[in-house]
Amino acid sequence: MEAIIELARAQELLQAHDAKPPSSPRDAVMRYFALPPLDQLPKLDKSESSQATRSRAREMARKLRVRLTYDKGSKEFTVAIEDDGIGQTPDMIHKTLLSLGATTKADKWYLIGVFGQGGSSAYSECDYSWVISRRHRDVLGGKIDGLGWTIIKHIMPNDRRDDYFAYLACHPDGRVPFVSAPDADAAKIGHGTRFVHIGYDFGRGGSAITRQLYTSMNHVLYNPVLPFDLFVAGTAATVYGNGYRLSSLSARGEKRVPLDKTFPPQPVGA
């Protein structure tokens, strides 16, 4: 979500270099995409402007994708997170997407993360990951267009008490391998970032995750600033959050149902 917002902000600065930044992620989403909080979408009327707002929300969801696959043979999950956002130049990937505890967001109130631990925390839950990223051409800032990629491996050494993470680099300063812009175009890889986590450990059986991931994501992301598309075992659904889903019930006038199960008073002995 941050990558989508950051691209819009960078393009805004190309048009007006002194434009004041949004005050929050929700402010940014309203300014750049004219989207209210997602739990307000079901409450919109049937006017053309409201229909256009719903269409924009669906279009934004296509720019953010989470894919879950399960291999029955190896009994392993693969989780892919894809965005069509700002992307990174190859010479910056090791300083941003691969960094731990470092951030470029501390002065950007319109972005969510700040501690440099969010996306990187997934490395510890999988056997290995790969990442590709390509900067949007509008905001290259004089740098060469191209695709950066690498593989991140969770290392469990025999001669050490602690595990660690390593990634494939092509230079002593940590820069990752590079694919030229023509080759990236030939492979039909546009701007944005793709993370794929292989052998992801959900801590439970496979069938339970494939059945419950959609519900779990809506629950955890109660009212996200942007929707996204979720693909599980060939089935696609858009995640708007439970705030949206509950608002949909009230907007349709459906019979209200209790969200929590209640129990009658029970005697308590000494």
KEPANU-424332 format. One record per residue (C-alpha): x, y, z; residue in three letters. Coordinates in steps of 0.2 Angstrom, whole numbers, padded with zeros to 4 digits, always signed. Each point is the difference from the previous one (the first is absolute). Layout:
XYZALA/...
//
This chain:
+0000+0000+0000MET/+0014+0012+0004GLU/+0008-0003-0017ALA/-0016+0005-0009ILE/-0001+0016+0011ILE/+0018+0004-0002GLU/-0001-0001-0019LEU/-0015+0012+0000ALA/+0010+0012+0012ARG/+0016+0000-0011ALA/-0011+0003-0016GLN/-0008+0015+0010GLU/+0017+0007+0004LEU/+0005+0000-0019LEU/-0015+0011-0003GLN/+0002+0011+0015ALA/+0016-0002+0009HIS/-0006+0011+0015ASP/-0016-0010+0003ALA/-0003-0003+0018LYS/+0000-0019+0004PRO/-0016-0009+0006PRO/-0002+0000+0019SER/-0004-0019+0001SER/-0002-0015-0011PRO/-0019+0003+0000ARG/+0003+0018-0005ASP/+0011-0006-0014ALA/-0013-0013-0007VAL/-0013+0013+0000MET/+0011+0013-0009ARG/+0008-0011-0013TYR/-0014-0013-0003PHE/-0016+0009+0007ALA/-0004-0015+0011LEU/-0008+0002+0017PRO/+0003-0013+0014PRO/-0005-0017-0008LEU/-0014-0003+0013ASP/-0009+0015-0007GLN/-0001-0007-0018LEU/-0016-0011+0004PRO/-0009+0016+0007LYS/+0002+0009-0016LEU/-0016+0004-0011ASP/-0003-0006-0017LYS/+0006+0016-0009SER/+0012+0000-0014GLU/+0014+0008+0011SER/-0003-0014+0013SER/+0001-0014-0013GLN/+0016+0008-0007ALA/+0007+0000+0018THR/-0003-0019+0002ARG/+0008-0003-0017SER/+0015+0009+0005ARG/+0001-0011+0016ALA/-0001-0015-0011ARG/+0013+0006-0012GLU/+0012+0004+0015MET/-0002-0018+0006ALA/+0007-0006-0016ARG/+0016+0009+0003LYS/+0003-0010+0016LEU/+0000-0019+0000ARG/+0003-0013+0013VAL/+0001-0018-0007ARG/+0000-0016+0010LEU/+0005-0017-0008THR/+0001-0017+0009TYR/+0010-0014-0006ASP/-0007-0017+0005LYS/+0015-0010-0004GLY/+0012+0010+0011SER/-0014+0007+0011LYS/+0007+0017-0001GLU/-0008+0017-0002PHE/+0006+0014-0012THR/-0005+0018+0004VAL/+0002+0014-0013ALA/-0003+0018+0003ILE/+0000+0011-0016GLU/-0003+0019-0002ASP/+0000+0011-0015ASP/+0007+0014+0010GLY/+0016+0011+0000ILE/+0013-0014+0000GLY/+0018+0002+0004GLN/+0016+0002-0011THR/+0012-0015+0001PRO/+0013+0010+0009ASP/-0013+0004+0014MET/-0008-0017+0003ILE/+0013-0005+0013HIS/-0002+0016+0009LYS/-0019+0000+0001THR/-0009-0017-0004LEU/+0014-0010+0008LEU/+0005+0011+0014SER/-0004-0004+0019LEU/-0003+0014+0012GLY/+0003+0014-0014ALA/-0014+0011-0007THR/-0002+0013-0013THR/-0018+0004+0007LYS/+0003+0009+0017ALA/-0004+0017-0007ASP/-0015-0006-0011LYS/-0016+0001+0010TRP/-0010-0007-0015TYR/+0009-0017+0001LEU/-0004-0014+0012ILE/+0016-0008+0004GLY/+0015+0008+0009VAL/+0010-0013+0010PHE/+0008-0010-0014GLY/-0007-0016+0006GLN/-0017-0003-0008GLY/+0003-0008-0017GLY/+0017-0008+0006SER/-0008-0010+0014SER/-0007-0012-0013ALA/+0017-0006-0004TYR/+0001-0009+0017SER/-0016-0010-0004GLU/+0005-0008-0016CYS/+0014-0011-0007ASP/+0005+0014-0013TYR/-0007+0014-0009SER/+0004+0009-0017TRP/-0004+0018-0004VAL/+0000+0010-0016ILE/-0003+0019-0001SER/+0000+0013-0014ARG/-0002+0019+0002ARG/-0013+0009-0009HIS/+0007+0009-0015ARG/-0008+0017+0006ASP/+0010+0000+0016VAL/+0017-0007-0005LEU/+0009+0016+0005GLY/+0013-0002-0013GLY/+0004-0018+0005LYS/+0001-0014-0013ILE/-0016-0009-0003ASP/+0001-0019+0003GLY/-0006-0014+0012LEU/+0009-0005+0016GLY/-0002-0017+0007TRP/+0007-0012+0013THR/-0004-0015+0011ILE/+0000+0000+0019ILE/+0004-0016+0009LYS/-0002-0004+0019HIS/+0016-0008+0005ILE/+0001-0012+0014MET/+0019-0003+0003PRO/+0006-0015+0009ASN/+0015+0009+0008ASP/-0010+0015+0007ARG/-0014+0002+0013ARG/-0009+0013-0009ASP/-0008-0001-0017ASP/+0001+0015-0013TYR/-0006+0005-0017PHE/+0011+0002-0016ALA/-0005+0006-0017TYR/+0009-0001-0017LEU/+0010+0016-0004ALA/+0010+0004-0015CYS/+0012+0013+0008HIS/+0009+0002+0016PRO/-0011+0015+0005ASP/-0015-0011+0000GLY/-0008+0004-0016ARG/-0011-0013-0008VAL/+0000-0007-0018PRO/-0006+0010-0014PHE/-0011-0003-0015VAL/+0000+0013-0014SER/-0016+0010-0004ALA/-0002-0008-0018PRO/+0001-0018+0008ASP/-0012+0005+0014ALA/-0012+0007-0014ASP/+0002-0017-0009ALA/-0005-0009+0015ALA/-0015+0011+0002LYS/+0006+0006+0017ILE/-0006+0018+0004GLY/+0003+0011+0015HIS/-0003-0005+0018GLY/+0006-0014+0011THR/-0003-0018+0002ARG/+0004-0010+0015PHE/-0002-0019+0000VAL/+0002-0010+0016HIS/+0003-0019-0002ILE/-0003-0013+0013GLY/-0010+0013+0011TYR/-0004-0007+0017ASP/-0018+0004+0005PHE/+0002-0012+0015GLY/-0016-0010-0004ARG/-0007-0012-0013GLY/-0001+0005-0018GLY/-0018-0002-0003SER/-0005+0011+0014ALA/+0011+0015-0006ILE/-0007-0001-0018THR/-0018+0000+0007ARG/+0003+0014+0013GLN/+0012+0012-0008LEU/-0013+0011-0007TYR/-0009+0001+0016THR/+0016+0003+0010SER/+0006+0014-0011MET/-0017+0009+0001ASN/+0001-0002+0019HIS/+0018+0006+0003VAL/-0001+0014-0013LEU/-0017+0006+0007TYR/+0000+0016-0010ASN/+0015+0001-0012PRO/+0004+0016-0009VAL/+0000-0009-0017LEU/-0008-0016-0005PRO/+0009-0014-0008PHE/-0003-0016-0010ASP/+0003-0017+0008LEU/+0003-0016-0010PHE/-0002-0016+0009VAL/+0000-0017-0010ALA/-0006+0008-0016GLY/-0014+0010+0009THR/+0001+0019+0000ALA/-0008+0012+0013ALA/+0002+0018+0005THR/+0005+0004+0018VAL/-0008+0016+0006TYR/+0000-0004+0019GLY/-0013-0005+0012ASN/-0005+0018+0002GLY/-0006+0000-0018TYR/-0009-0017+0002ARG/-0009+0005+0015LEU/-0005+0017-0008SER/-0007-0010-0015SER/-0012-0010+0011LEU/-0007+0016+0008SER/-0001+0009-0017ALA/-0010-0015-0008ARG/-0012+0001+0015GLY/+0003-0018+0004GLU/-0005-0008+0017LYS/+0014+0004+0013ARG/+0008-0015+0008VAL/+0011+0001+0015PRO/+0019+0000-0003LEU/+0004-0009+0016ASP/-0008-0015+0008LYS/-0008+0003+0017THR/-0003-0012+0014PHE/-0013+0000+0014PRO/+0007+0003+0018PRO/+0008-0015+0008GLN/+0002-0004+0018PRO/+0017+0000+0007VAL/+0005-0010+0015GLY/+0013+0003+0013ALA/
//
